[in-house]
Amino acid sequence: MRYGICTSLDNARLLKETGYDYIELNASKTMQLTEKEIRDGQALLSDLDLRAESWNVLFPKTINIVDGSFSDKDLQQLDEKIFSMIEGFGGKIAVFGSGKARTCPDGADFGMCYDRLLHAVRLTGKIAAQHGVEIVIEPLSRAETNLINTLEEGAILARDAGMDNVSLLCDYFHVMKNADSLDYIRVVKPLKHVHIAASDGRRYPLDESGELYEKLFAELKETGYEGRMSIEGKTDDIASDAPKALKLLKKLEREAGKEQA
C-alpha cells in the first residue's frame, strides 16, 4: 500500500524525509491560500517529489448542500474552483466527507435531503472527472452527520450515483465510532481509499492496544486492496509520531500478507 498523512503543506518536507508516499491536503483550507501561496506549495511539492495525491474536506462547514440553500450554480462554481486547484497539484482522489455540509436539518424531509445529496455527488463527480479526479464517499460517524454513516450506506450512495469516478472510502475511526463492523469491507468492495486513526481520541496509530488494526489490514488484504491509506488524526508531536505510525502500518501490512500466504 501507499501511505500518507492528512496535514498541511508546512509538514510536507517532514513527510518526505520520514518516508511517506504522498500528502493529503484539506481542500477547504487550501482554497483560502493566496495564488502565490498555492504556487509556492505546488513548487515545494514538486521539489520534494511528493504529490498531493488525495484531498479531504471538499466543502466548508459554512454551507449546506442538502437543505436547499445552496444552488446548483453555487455548487458548480465552487466545484470548478476546487478541482482546478486539485488538478494543479496533481491530485487524483477527493474525499466526499464534509459532515456539516451534508447534514439533514432537524425537521427536514430525510428522503429529500438524500436526493439532494445524490444530486450533489453526481454534479461534483461530473466536474471532478473533467479534471481527472475520482470522488470517494466517506461514511462518517453519527456525531458528525446524519447522512451516510455506515460503509453499507456509502456503498449504496456510490451505486446510486452510477458514475465511474465515484466510489467508496473506509475510515477506520468512523467505523469504530459507529460500532460498525469491519467485516463489511468484504461486502462493499472495491474500496478506493482508506483513512486511519486510533478509535480512542482519533490520534495517530502508534500501537495496537485496544484497536482492531490487525482486523482492518486482514480485511483489506482479503479484498486485494493495494491503494492509499492516509492517517487522519491528532498528534502533539508529528516529528515523533509520524515515523512511529508509518512503522506500525507497514508492520501490519507485512503481517497481513503472511496470513494470506
N, C-alpha and C positions, 0 to 999 in steps of 0.2 A: 504494500500500500504506500501511498504518498501522504506525508504528514505536514500539517501547517498549524498556525495559531491565528485566532481571531484577535487582532490587535491593530495598533496604529502604525503609520509609516515610521514613527520615531523608533520603533523596535525592529525595523527591517534588517538592519545590519546584524543585530544580535541573533535573529533567526537564522540568517545565512551562516554566521560563524558557528552556530550551535548544530547545524546540520539539517535544518528543516527544509522541506522541498518547495514550499510556497508560503505566501502570507494571505490571510483572508481579511479583507478590509470592510469597514462599515460604510455602506453606500450613502446613507443619510448624512453622516458626519463628513465624509469626503466631499460631498456636494457643497458643503459650507466653506470649503477652502477657496482661495482666490485662484485665478487662472495660472498665475505664476507658481503658487504653491503646488498646484496639480502637476504642472510641467516639471517642477523640481522633483516631485515624488516619482513621476514616471522615469525621469533621468536617473534617480537614485536606484530604483529597482533594476533598471537596465544595466547600470554599472555593477550592481551586485550579482547580476544574472539570477534574480529572484523575482518570479512573476506573482502578481496578484490574481491568482487563478480563480479564486472564489470570493464572493461578496455576500454580506448579510445586511439586515435592516434596510431593505429596499425603500420602505416608506416611513416617514417620521410619525411619531405618536400624536402629532397635532392634527392629522387628518383621519377621516373615516371613510373607507371605500365601500362600506356595505349599508350605510344608513340613508343613502340617497342624497347626501350633502355634497358629494364630490362628483362632478360631472365627467362624462366620457372625455370631453375635450380637455379638462384639467388633468385627468389621469394620463391621457395620451401625451400631453405636453411634458408632464413630469417623467413619464417613461422614456421619452425621446432623450431628455437631458441625462437621465440616469444611465441608460445603456450606451449612449455616445461616450460618456465618461468611462464606463466599464470596458468598452471596446478599446478605448485609448490606452488602457492599462493592460490590454491583452487578456482580460477576464473571460472565463469560459462557463462558470457556474454562478447563478444568482439565487440566493435563498429567499423564498417567499415565506417569511415569518411575520414580523411586524404585527404582533398580537393586538396592540391598541387599535391599529388602523383597520383591523378586520373583526372587531368585536361587535356583536349584535347588541344594540342598546336595550335596556330594560323596557319591556312593553312592546318592543318592535316585533314584527312578524318574522319568526326564525327562518321559515322557508324562503321568504322574500330576500332576507339577508344572505342566505346561502346562494340564491340565484344571482344576486349582485356580486358576491364573491367569485362565483364561477365565471361570470362575465368579465370581471376584472382580471382574473387569471388568464382568460383567453386573450384579452386585449394586450395584457402585459407580455404574454408568451409570443404573440404575433410580432410585437415591436422588438422583443429580445432576439427573436430569430433573425430579424433583419440585421442585427449586429453580431450574429454568430454566438449568442449566449443561450445557455439552457437554464430553464427555471426548475427549481426543486421545491416542492411543497414541504413546509416544515410543520408537522404536528407539534403543538405547544401545550404546556401544562394548563390546567383549568384556572390556575392563578393568574395567567397572562391573557387568556382569551376564552370565549365560549364557542368559537367556531373552529373546527378541525383540531381535535386534541389527541386522537389516537392514530397509530400507524394505519389502522384499517380505514379510518375516516379520510386520512390523507390520500390513501390509495384510491378511494372512491372519487375524491375530487380530481385527482390526476387523470383517472379514467374518464370522468365526465368531461374534462377539458378536451380530451381527444386530440392532443397535439403531440407531434413527435418530440418536441423540445420541452415538454412539461412532464416532470416525473416526481420522484419522492425522495425525501431525506429522512434518516433516522437520527434523532438526537437522544443519546443515552440518558442525559439528565431528565429530559421531559418524559421519557418512557417510565423512568423510575418514579418521578414526581407524581405521575398519574396512576401509579400501581398497575401499569400496563404490563404486557408480557413480551419479553424478547423473542419468544417462540414465533411471534407473528412476522418476524423478519423473513422467515421462510415462506410465509403466505403472501406477503405483499411484494416480494421481489419482482423485478430487479430494483435495487436502490441505486441512486446516482451520487449520493453524498452522505457523509456521516459527521455528526458533532459529538464531542465527548467532554464531560466534566463530572466531577465527583457528585454523587447524589446527595451527599450531606454538605450543604453550603455552596454548591456549584463552584468548587475550586479546581485548580489544575489536578489531573490524575497523577498522584505521586506514589501511592501504594494501593494494594488491593484490599485492604482492611474494610470489611463491611460492604464491598462492592461486588457487582456481577460482571466485571470486565472480562473475565475468562469466558463467561457465557456469551457475552456480546461478540467477542472475536470468534468463538466457535460457530455461532450462527452466521456471521459474515463469511467465514471460510466455507461453511456448508453451502452457501448460495453462490460461491465463486466470486465474491466481491473483492476487487483489487483496486478500488478507486481511492479517493481522498478521504482523510479523516482530520478534521480541524478541532483543536482544543478551543472550547468556548467557555471560559470560566474566569474566576478571580484568582489573583495572586498578589502577594505583598512584595514579592521579590522575583521578577521574571527572569533575571540573570541567573538566579539559583535554581528556580523551579522548571524553567524551560528544558534544560538538558536532562533533569531527572525524569520529567514526564515523557520525553522522547525515548529515553532508555527503557522505561516501563512499557510503552506502547509497542516498541519493536520486540521486546521480550514476549509480550502477549501474542503478537503475530507469529513469532517463531514457534511458540508452544502450540498454538492452534494448528499450525502446519504439521507439526509432529503427530498430533492427534489424528489428522486426516491421512497420514502416511500409512 
